[in-house]
């Protein structure tokens, strides 16, 4: 196993570094100290062909705007905050309105545009990179000095483990996730219609017209949201369920997870690739790139398009600060934020 670092550009007087991890099976992933962005993951199909399975750009300049948040760590708060406002104790905090009247994915800058400090890790059975960033009190108008640490580890079982930790010196909000877009066909040869998604979730969150959770947790029974036995995504895209039509004919919904829930599994029969996701987070936001246009040029000159990939955003539910029935995203001094998600890459013949 090996991990290397290469300077690929400069921003704000700092180096943009690409770290490439490769295990003994030939699996390879590249990540940046810019936003902890995962730019590429090469995994084998059932015939042993290694291809990229995550959306990314071929030029560093494209990541500086990155309107789709390809591969980035999202913070301080992933998802939407209604009316870009929240209250802690007696103080009201006004955030950037960067999606209509609402706050999205941590704001205009957010964690996804920050340059993190990177450190290569070499352990007996795994390799990786540890990123750290200090988000100062008042950044994006969030309270508290927050120290965040993101660790990506790769082992010879073709497992990518992502650990996110955070601490604060003042009561604040923290809800982080990774925003990678997966497509198991390899090099984006096909869209997501033939991918199957399986997940043991019995409830999903209803969204309003601005894609903000209403607070209602709806049962999946008898709906296209029931993924317990697995479902091809074409069924989702063709559904006339009001919540599917609302979000542009696909998922953009938080699914609640149980502590003892079985894995989230994404598979594509033609390539044979299988991705299994395990997490300690209470929910996962499934986004099937319903609103992704054709104006982004990805790796190899491939154009982005609707339903080209899927995000599996493990986190607490969006807008949790406004819903007492949601898991809390409050972080107090002396407490530690800890999120761990493991991505297992395999094949089925």
C-alpha angles and dihedrals in degrees: 000000000000141000125198136185127217130180107231102170148333134257130175089356092303132109121255105219128196114206116199120197121193127181129205091265093060095254109144137187131182124204134179133222084226104093091334083273119185103217102175142007118188115199133163125254122217090281094051097256112147114220138159116266104181131072116250144141131258094219129056091222091067091060091058090069098023096164091183094051090232110199097340135138107247121215169221084353122004118217127009132332111203115245088354089267138111137167130224115188104315098337126094118209121204115205132193115285098223099152111042108295092338138085116242132197098339099313140274094329104016123158091296093074098042125104108235128202109252130205125184116232124204116182133168096263104016145033132207153126131272116208125194132188134176112216104197126225108278097020106149081356094287115139125242138034103273123195111201127191124191119188124190116192130182126194138181092264087072090250125145112200118197119195122183122188132179141178133182140197093213135039106275147142124270128173115150134182143164116250102204118152112220129203115169097194089088125247088011095284091152136022126242100274094101095042116107121217122199125183136155097229123134099185138044131184121257114231131212125222090281092051090252116140111255091208093252117125108207126203115244094215113126094003138100086253090073103103098158094111094033128263134209110241092231086074089057094048091050096046122115093205106140092235091052093049090047094060098045101276101306146057122304093149140122114238117201116235129207122227089241095038119141119244129291105243128194119183142170117201099205095057093030090224119148128190119195120190127198123182144168091219121111096231145014125217109218113204119179096192092255093159099039110123130208095252100093121088110212133188114320093014093290112155121229118242143170114293092007094132146359133237121212101194109187108200145105112294118284118260089018091151089071097048120066091193092061124085108272123256094190115126121196130198109272093028125104126223109216128179125169127182126175122202115199118196119201145140137240120202 
